Amino acid sequence: MTLTYADLLEVDLGKLGTAVSDWKKSVDALKTAAESARKGMRAKSDAARWAGVNASVTREFVTKTTKEISDLHSEASSIHSLLSDGHTELVALQKKIRVAVQQEAPGLGVRVEDIGGGKVRCYFAHVRGDTDERTQEERDSKQELEDRINRLVAHASEIDSSLARALAKSHGGDKHNAGHRSYESLDDAQAERAAELAKLGPEMSDKQYMELNSIMKFNARDADFSTDFYKSLGGPKEALEFYGRMSLDGTMGDNKERLALTRQLQRNMGLALASATDPDNRSHLPASWSGEFRKLGTQRVELNPHSGMSAYGYQLLGGILRYGNYDARFINPIAEHVVQLHKKDPDGSWPTGPSARPTSTGASTRRGRAERATIR
């Protein structure tokens, strides 16, 4: 079920805030219970000289009970973290959409209409005696407002879906058994889901592809998410392979929808790589990634083992680097390497030149495009 404009505008998030507080109390209580069980019941059980049935049955029961209490604490901690993050983000989005609808729209003489499917349209309200003539600036402002509101609703919908999925994994399907998937934040859950989808590669359905792009679109600038996502791919080579395979998939045949999804992924991966390689961020990829990309730049990266299709590393990397603001410590060594390659072979027979046959959406068939992409 898609979160609607009305849902985000009208929902009482105070109830969710209360749930966050209640879960925090549960976490604290279960932490105390888990510590008491471990230091009290379990410690005494381990020190006792059991004999007969007690040596196996009772001791095993105490051990399992102690673990179950610990698992309950872990589950409660995960649920609290997810709810807390979700609440914080939804409150911020709700505040923005209320400002847009209740303050900005009236100021522009615009009304907002829910058209379903998580979308709205903005239109100029007719005023008696008005000619209804609008300047280009007024029309542009109306369109910008409509696009912004739709982005806010889409973002809230993605958070809602990610939160529901993560809570289900934390709780599990067995009411008699606690301790399932544990998350420290909503970012963790979103990065995990993105990694699950990425592992499908070109086998992703269009629906799954749209889900991946949605998750990445709203989290690509978050260093924690981006770093976890790129690490989940394996390493620099695996990242290029994934992008290359998806680019090849998007350009095969005449599927315009798939191509559009691939272009969205290209942008999302670029923005995510920029945030994941910024050393100033608390969470970031190792500095060695820059060196690995330079090493892979002049090497062929296999994209389809059955057809033998491949692309040079810089062809693939150039596509990703077209988007995002990169830290100089990451991008400059790569740019300098590309310049060196161009100076050695100015006629263009080096990997990013016209003699290469790129297979990715972002690859260039003109000499120098990769160079410009890396330093843009």
Summary of the structure (lengths in Angstrom):
residues: 376
radius of gyration: 26.4
end to end distance: 40.2
largest distance: 96.4
contacts: 1178
relative contact order: 0.07
helix: 67%
strand: 6%
